């Protein structure tokens, strides 16, 4: 479509009751013709843009869904691993408690033995007569 150049606006001539110059009315008519000629192309372009936008939204939603599913899978794996580690820690705690109990019993027995030895040494010390120092 070709657009023909127009002459400069004529201020003296008016169209209708509005009082607009004739060249503006002619330019407006040409612009209207251009718009009408481009409307089908613009409609096709708008439809193409809508299709692209719908495809983009679908791809974006699929990506969000994939990330969400991956996160849930990873979370499940971490929970299972955490449960496994929790049971191992409980087993270690049980062994530590039993060793601690054994050590406490041994310490109490050693303390009782030390008290007995100390008592016997005090008794022995009480039975030994004092040493008399000799004069030189």
The 8 nearest C-alpha neighbors of each residue, nearest first, counted from 0:
[[1, 2, 33, 36, 3, 32, 37, 29],
 [0, 2, 3, 33, 4, 29, 32, 36],
 [1, 3, 4, 0, 29, 33, 5, 30],
 [4, 2, 5, 1, 29, 6, 0, 26],
 [3, 5, 2, 6, 26, 7, 1, 29],
 [6, 4, 3, 7, 22, 26, 25, 8],
 [5, 7, 8, 4, 22, 9, 3, 25],
 [8, 6, 9, 5, 22, 10, 4, 23],
 [9, 7, 22, 10, 6, 20, 23, 21],
 [8, 10, 11, 20, 12, 7, 22, 21],
 [11, 9, 20, 12, 8, 13, 21, 19],
 [10, 12, 9, 13, 20, 21, 8, 18],
 [13, 11, 10, 20, 9, 21, 14, 19],
 [14, 12, 20, 18, 19, 21, 11, 15],
 [13, 15, 18, 19, 21, 20, 16, 12],
 [16, 14, 17, 18, 13, 19, 21, 20],
 [15, 17, 18, 14, 13, 19, 20, 12],
 [18, 16, 15, 19, 14, 13, 20, 24],
 [17, 19, 13, 16, 14, 15, 20, 12],
 [20, 18, 13, 17, 14, 21, 23, 24],
 [19, 21, 13, 22, 23, 10, 12, 9],
 [20, 22, 24, 23, 13, 14, 12, 25],
 [23, 21, 8, 25, 24, 20, 26, 9],
 [24, 22, 26, 25, 21, 20, 27, 19],
 [23, 25, 27, 21, 22, 26, 28, 20],
 [24, 26, 22, 28, 27, 23, 21, 29],
 [27, 25, 23, 29, 28, 24, 22, 30],
 [26, 28, 24, 30, 25, 29, 23, 31],
 [27, 29, 31, 25, 26, 30, 24, 32],
 [30, 28, 32, 26, 31, 27, 25, 33],
 [29, 31, 33, 27, 32, 28, 26, 34],
 [30, 32, 28, 34, 29, 33, 27, 35],
 [31, 33, 29, 35, 30, 34, 36, 28],
 [34, 32, 30, 36, 31, 35, 37, 29],
 [35, 33, 37, 31, 36, 32, 38, 30],
 [34, 36, 32, 38, 33, 37, 31, 39],
 [35, 37, 33, 34, 38, 32, 39, 40],
 [38, 36, 34, 40, 35, 39, 41, 33],
 [37, 39, 41, 35, 40, 36, 42, 34],
 [40, 38, 42, 41, 37, 43, 36, 35],
 [41, 39, 43, 37, 42, 38, 44, 36],
 [40, 42, 44, 38, 43, 39, 45, 37],
 [41, 43, 39, 45, 40, 44, 38, 46],
 [42, 44, 46, 40, 41, 45, 47, 39],
 [45, 43, 41, 47, 46, 42, 48, 40],
 [46, 44, 48, 42, 47, 43, 41, 49],
 [45, 47, 49, 43, 44, 48, 42, 50],
 [48, 46, 44, 50, 45, 49, 43, 51],
 [47, 49, 45, 51, 50, 46, 52, 44],
 [48, 50, 52, 46, 47, 51, 45, 53],
 [51, 49, 47, 53, 48, 52, 54, 46],
 [52, 50, 48, 54, 49, 53, 55, 47],
 [51, 53, 49, 55, 50, 54, 48, 56],
 [52, 54, 50, 56, 55, 51, 49, 57],
 [55, 53, 51, 57, 52, 56, 58, 50],
 [54, 56, 52, 58, 53, 57, 59, 51],
 [55, 57, 59, 53, 58, 54, 60, 52],
 [56, 58, 54, 60, 55, 59, 53, 61],
 [59, 57, 61, 55, 56, 60, 54, 62],
 [60, 58, 56, 62, 61, 57, 55, 63],
 [59, 61, 63, 57, 62, 58, 56, 64],
 [62, 60, 64, 58, 59, 63, 65, 57],
 [61, 63, 65, 59, 64, 60, 58, 66],
 [62, 64, 60, 66, 65, 61, 67, 59],
 [63, 65, 61, 67, 62, 66, 60, 68],
 [66, 64, 62, 68, 67, 63, 61, 69],
 [65, 67, 69, 63, 68, 64, 70, 62],
 [68, 66, 64, 70, 69, 65, 63, 71],
 [67, 69, 71, 65, 70, 66, 64, 72],
 [70, 68, 66, 72, 67, 71, 73, 65],
 [69, 71, 67, 73, 68, 72, 74, 66],
 [70, 72, 74, 68, 73, 69, 75, 67],
 [73, 71, 69, 75, 74, 70, 68, 76],
 [72, 74, 70, 76, 75, 71, 69, 77],
 [73, 75, 71, 77, 72, 76, 70, 78],
 [76, 74, 78, 72, 73, 77, 71, 79],
 [75, 77, 73, 79, 74, 78, 80, 72],
 [76, 78, 80, 74, 79, 75, 81, 73],
 [79, 77, 81, 75, 80, 76, 74, 82],
 [80, 78, 82, 76, 81, 77, 83, 75],
 [79, 81, 77, 83, 82, 78, 84, 76],
 [80, 82, 78, 84, 83, 79, 77, 85],
 [83, 81, 85, 79, 80, 84, 78, 86],
 [84, 82, 80, 86, 85, 81, 79, 87],
 [83, 85, 87, 81, 82, 86, 88, 80],
 [86, 84, 82, 88, 83, 87, 81, 89],
 [85, 87, 89, 83, 88, 84, 90, 82],
 [88, 86, 84, 90, 89, 85, 91, 83],
 [87, 89, 91, 85, 90, 86, 92, 84],
 [88, 90, 92, 86, 87, 91, 85, 93],
 [91, 89, 87, 93, 88, 92, 86, 94],
 [90, 92, 88, 94, 93, 89, 95, 87],
 [93, 91, 95, 89, 90, 94, 96, 88],
 [92, 94, 96, 90, 91, 95, 89, 97],
 [93, 95, 91, 97, 96, 92, 98, 90],
 [94, 96, 92, 98, 93, 97, 99, 91],
 [97, 95, 99, 93, 94, 98, 100, 92],
 [96, 98, 100, 94, 99, 95, 101, 93],
 [99, 97, 101, 95, 100, 96, 102, 94],
 [100, 98, 96, 102, 97, 101, 95, 103],
 [99, 101, 97, 103, 98, 102, 96, 104],
 [102, 100, 98, 104, 99, 103, 97, 105],
 [101, 103, 99, 105, 104, 100, 106, 98],
 [102, 104, 106, 100, 101, 105, 99, 107],
 [103, 105, 101, 107, 102, 106, 108, 100],
 [106, 104, 102, 108, 103, 107, 109, 101],
 [105, 107, 109, 103, 108, 104, 102, 110],
 [106, 108, 110, 104, 109, 105, 103, 111],
 [109, 107, 105, 111, 110, 106, 112, 104],
 [110, 108, 106, 112, 107, 111, 105, 113],
 [109, 111, 107, 113, 108, 112, 106, 114],
 [112, 110, 108, 114, 113, 109, 107, 115],
 [113, 111, 109, 115, 110, 114, 108, 116],
 [112, 114, 110, 116, 115, 111, 117, 109],
 [115, 113, 117, 111, 112, 116, 118, 110],
 [116, 114, 112, 118, 117, 113, 119, 111],
 [117, 115, 113, 119, 118, 114, 120, 112],
 [116, 118, 114, 120, 115, 119, 113, 121],
 [119, 117, 115, 121, 116, 120, 114, 122],
 [118, 120, 122, 116, 121, 117, 123, 115],
 [119, 121, 123, 117, 122, 118, 124, 116],
 [120, 122, 124, 118, 119, 123, 125, 117],
 [123, 121, 119, 125, 120, 124, 118, 126],
 [122, 124, 120, 126, 125, 121, 119, 127],
 [123, 125, 121, 127, 122, 126, 120, 128],
 [124, 126, 122, 123, 127, 121, 128, 120],
 [127, 125, 123, 124, 128, 122, 121, 129],
 [126, 128, 124, 125, 123, 129, 130, 122],
 [129, 127, 126, 130, 125, 124, 131, 123],
 [128, 130, 131, 127, 125, 126, 124, 132],
 [131, 129, 132, 128, 127, 133, 124, 126],
 [132, 130, 129, 133, 128, 134, 127, 135],
 [131, 133, 130, 134, 135, 129, 128, 127],
 [134, 132, 135, 131, 130, 129, 128, 127],
 [133, 135, 132, 131, 130, 129, 128, 127],
 [134, 133, 132, 131, 130, 129, 128, 127]]
